[in-house]
Amino acid sequence: MAVATLPDVAVLFTELAAIPSPPGEERLVADRVLEYLRDLGLRPDEDGAGPQIGSTMGNVLARIEATEAGTPIFLCAHLDTVPPEGPIEPVVAEGVLRNAAGTILGADNKAAVAVMLEAARRLLAEGRGHAGLELLFTPKEEVGLQGAGAFDHTRLDARVGFVYDQAAPIGEIIVGAPHSHSMEVRFHGRAAHAGMYPEEGRSAIAAAAKAIADFRLGRLDEETSANVGVIEGGTAGNVIPEWCRFLAEARSHDESKLADVIREMMETVAFAATVTECDVETEVHKSFRGYRFRNDDPPVRLAAAALDACGHEPRFEVTGGGADANVFNERGLQCVNLANGMANIHTPDEEISVADLEAMVEVTLALIDVARDES
């Protein structure tokens, strides 16, 4: 199937996916989204969050005013992707979209962007009655939900929302997501010539290595995980490194467990500094707060009804990942994450089927319908 013969939502997705938009560099794809919204006759607004968070775009909000009573809803998707390591050349084979150029595709989260835009187009073109729809597009989600974090949620009329940011078959409703803290650790040692005066040096890399080796990493229990994702340090192979820095995180669905893991990691770092005679600075920041819904809570109930109406069996799951939904739930809104069929995200094998893109447009329109019918 050639790209030119694809359904509208898939053509739009390939156009968006081909525009690189690593965190902080989303301007070009934001401009295309703004153009699309204006072509629909909407008046999208972009806030000033860009400079605040180090992005070339702010949060983009578009509103379609209600025509009937019911529950207004908002939909949210992020415009950034993890950084691509090459060009993005979407191709379709046997009904599945992939990148021919050996890096990410960007289905996370441009599949959701395309679905939201196509659903809005059809809503307006078909004159479907609805209780109010708001579309929000955020930057820098992949590096800590920063765009959503900088967005003024009081601008939303809707109190119930949905993101499509779960890599799983359609039908999965995320009813629980974890709390997460990030950690930056900086060891300071003493430089010395590694061959002539090694005893005078204090290796910051050795200190970091000891701390990391003593960490409990990976899946700690069914609710908790920990990871070290970045490490850097030193100046040359023949110089004992006077500095080393690493980034770590911990997540848990149980806040007390998360606090215990962070405390344990900090104690491990302090011990490593002591035994290697290095100094250490540690900064811990809350990345996002977790949430848990009941199956009869409004957004879960609406999602289940919409999925069922489209022939998808609802499945209620918890996840180890975070999404913009975490930000909105912490601020008192009710927002759930729905799976949209994307697979192998953040890898060169990332893919999404044309059928799943079309199916999520139908799910979106069904969400709008069931929200309108809510008394």
C-alpha angles and dihedrals in degrees: 000000000000119000090242091061096050122113116267096261092053093047089051091048093053090050093051094042091054091060108085112230113169115174110297095015102077099121099109096049091043089055090052091050091048090050091051093049092049090049087058089058094254127134106225119193126210117205127215097253094112100083090039093060100028099257133131090228139046127218112293118216126184125180130203107196119233120262096185141024123272138083116328113220137195128213122205133193132166123235099206126086132194106278111282115230094212142356121320113232110170114209132174126221125171090350096306126113118220138156114262092198101070103253137082121316098212097232082138096100112340091077086066092045092054092046093050092049095046092047090051090050092052093044090058098037093051095042092231116181115243143167096236132299130210124189119203125187118190137193130222098021092141093062101051109316088278100157094052089043091057094045119105099235092193087076089072118092091195121078095191122065148163138214124193100214108123120107100221139095116295112271098054114122116193106222095170137034130177135254112245137198126187126211132202115194123190119188120196119199134157125277121229138154105279094216104035105034109013093146090062093058131085111206114223089187091056089051092051091045092053092049093049093045090054095047119103101235137180122027106355095179137334091287104034140061138168134196145178108213108169134032130172137161151123132062108234142359093251097048124082101237116251094190140036131170132191137178123220139169141194130202135189140162086222114068093204091053090050091052090050093051093048091049091049091050092050092050090050091051092050092050092049090052091051098050093045093044093237132132120239139197119197128190122187122191133181107246097187142330121247129234141200128201133195118232091248096052112118101255093043092047092049092047093049092049092049094048092047090050089055094048098258119129108232114236121191115216143161122225139206092218133088128226139172086276088075091062095050094046091051088055095054101265122117113238130160132193118233127199113243104188100261115142140194092017120188090026137091087252093062113139147161130190124239088231092057092051090053092044092053090053087056091046090051093051089047090052089054090049097049091045089054091051093052111110 
